[in-house]
Amino acid sequence: MFIGQYISTGYYEILPKDSIDFAIHKMNDYHVKQLSVVEDGNFLGLIDEDLLLDQEEGEKDISTLNLHYKQVYLFDYQHIYDALQVMALYNYCFIPVLNKEHHYLGVLTKQDLLSSLNSTLGNDDGGAIIVLELGIHDNALSHIARIIEAENTSILSTAVHALPESSKLEMTIKVNKNNISAVVASLWRNNYTVKATFRDGSDSSDIQDRYDLLMNYLDL
């Protein structure tokens, strides 16, 4: 969950003594619009491709430009969700990562971020996904967890977000089993609206139909 666990090194750095042309070619090689300027392990900032392309003398060193580098970075001890927020804000291909002494460690790329989120959300493991629609005051996770665990099923991760222009919330729950018919039935019995399920081995997308079939079976 810490950013420091997912750092890439050795690709997206240049030195102040490197030439403008070298920096532009490196950006082209790695398909990026920024590079980290690093000197003696210290992060000086990010330099943009647009600034370099405006320069007429490509053989000049980066240091001769007297530019103000962009101070966008993360610390290795921050949570990966912080990286998600910063990456979305700036829409960069990578974000530089520093330690608490502000020494440069490497970068977190978009691919690194996706891999870390996949792991953090328990998506590396098998299991179904349950989506509940809740009232704004009905998101008592402890109660929902008891219902799910009563069916010998464990929760791997949860996520909640407010539905736009609504007083409803949507809760996404990843569990450790694919066969969740008993869990779904129990949630319905406890007045929770199961909006959708995924990876549960069923081709049906209508949860109510599946619940009705289960109830008819139990009534036999």
N, C-alpha and C positions, 0 to 999 in steps of 0.2 A: 504493500500500500504506500510505501515511501518512494518518492521520486528517485532517490539514490539507487534503488534496486533496478532501475530500468535505463541507465545512462548509456548512450552511445559515445564512442571516443574516436578521435583521429580522422575526422572527415570534414568538419565544417568550421575549421579555424584558419586564420591567416595571421601573419606577423606584421607589425607596423612597417618593417623594412621590405616587405613584399611589394612588388609593383602593382599598379592599377590593372594592367593587362593580365597579370597572373591571377589576381582576384576575380576578374570578370570571367576568365577561362574556367576557373574552379567553380564558379557559380553555374556556368553552363554545363560543366561535367556532371554536377550533382543536382541540376535542375532546381536550384534554390534562388531566392531573390535577396537573401541576406547571408552574411558570414560573421562569425565571432572574431573580433580582433583581440589577440592574446599576446602578452609579453611577459616572459619569465613567470609563467603560471598565473598571472593576474589578468582578469577580464577587463578590457578597456571599454567594450561596448559592441553593439552591432553596427555594421555598415551596410547600406542599401545599394543594390545594383544601380538604381536610377542616379544616385550621386556619382557613382564611378563612370557611368556612361556619359555624364555631362562634362567629364574632364577631357581635355584635348591632348594631353601628353601622357600616353599610356605607360611609358617607361618610368615615370616618376614613382617613388615610393609612396605607400599609403600615408606614412607619417608626415609627408610634406604638404598634405592637403589641409591640415589644421582644422579637421572637421569635428563636430560634436557628435560623438557616437550615441546611438540609442541605448538607454539603460533599461533593457527588458531582460529579466532573468528570473530564475527560481532557485530555491535552496534545496539541497539534497534531502533535508529532514522534513520538507513539506509533504502533505498528503497528495496523492495522485489526482484527487478532485480539484485541488488548487491549480494543477497543470491544465486540467480540462477547461477551467474558467479562463485562464490566461491565453491558452491556445485559441479558444473561440473568440476572445476579445481582439487579438492581433491577427489571427488567421495566418500565422507563420508556419513554415514547414517544420520548424524546430524552435525550441526555447533553450538558451544556455542554462547550465546548472552550476551553481557555486556551492562551496561548503560554508560553514559559519564564519570562517576567516576571510570569506570573499575570494578564495582561490578557485580558479576555473577547473571544473572536473570533466566537462563534456557537454552533451546536449541531450535533450529529450525530444525525439522525433514524433511525428504523428503516428507512425507505425508502432513506436515504443509505447505511446499513449494507448493505442487500441489494444495492444497485447496486455498492458497492465490492467486496463478496465475489464477486459475479458476475464482475467484471473481474479480480480477483486470482486466482481459480481458473481463468482462461482460458475461462470459459463464454461470453464474447462471441464467441469464435471457433468455427467449425465443427469437427466431429470427433467421434469415438466415445468412449465411456467403457467401460473394462474394470475389472471387480471381481475381484480375486484373493483366495483364502482361503489364508493362510499359517500355518505354525507360528510360535511365538513367537520362534524364533531364525532364521527363514528369510526375513526381510524385507530382504535385501541389495539395496537399490535399484540399486546400481551394476550388479549382474549382470542384474537385470530390465531396466534401461535399455539394456544392450548387446544383449539379445535383441530388444527392440523396435526399436532403432535399426538393427539389422542388416537389418530389413525396410523400410528407408527411411522410417521413421515416427519422428516426434518426440514427446516427452512435453511436454505443456503445463502439467500440474499433477499433484500426487499428494496423497493424504490417507490416513492410517492410523489405525485405532482398534481397540482390543481388543474381541473379542466377549464379551458377559457370560457368566459361568459357563463359561468355556472357556479352553483354552490356545492358541486360534487368534487370528489377527489378520485384519482385512479391509483390503485396500489398494485404494483407488479411484484409477484412473489415467485422466487425460484426454489423448487423443492428437490429432494434427492431421489425421487421416484418418478417413473413414467406412467405407471398405472395409478391414477389419482381419482378414479370414479368415486371411491368411498369418501375421499377428502371433499370433492365437489358436492356430493350429496349432503355431507355434514355441514358445509358452509351454507347451503341453501336452507337447511333445517333451522339454522341459527340466524336466518333473515339477512344473510349477506348476498349481494347480487354478484354472481360470477359472470363477468362480462365476456371473457374469452379464456381459452386454454390453448397451450401450444406444446408440441412434443409429447403429447399424451397418448400417441399411438392411434388416434381416431381421425378419420377423414371428415367427420361432421364438424361444422362450425357453429351449430345451434346448441348451446349448453342446456337450454331449457328442455329441448327434445330428449337429450341424453338423461337428464334428471327425471323426466316423466317416465321414460322407459325403465329406469331403475326402480321408481316407485311402483310401477305396475308389476315388476318382477317380485318385489318384496311383498306385494299384496296377494300373490298367488298362494 
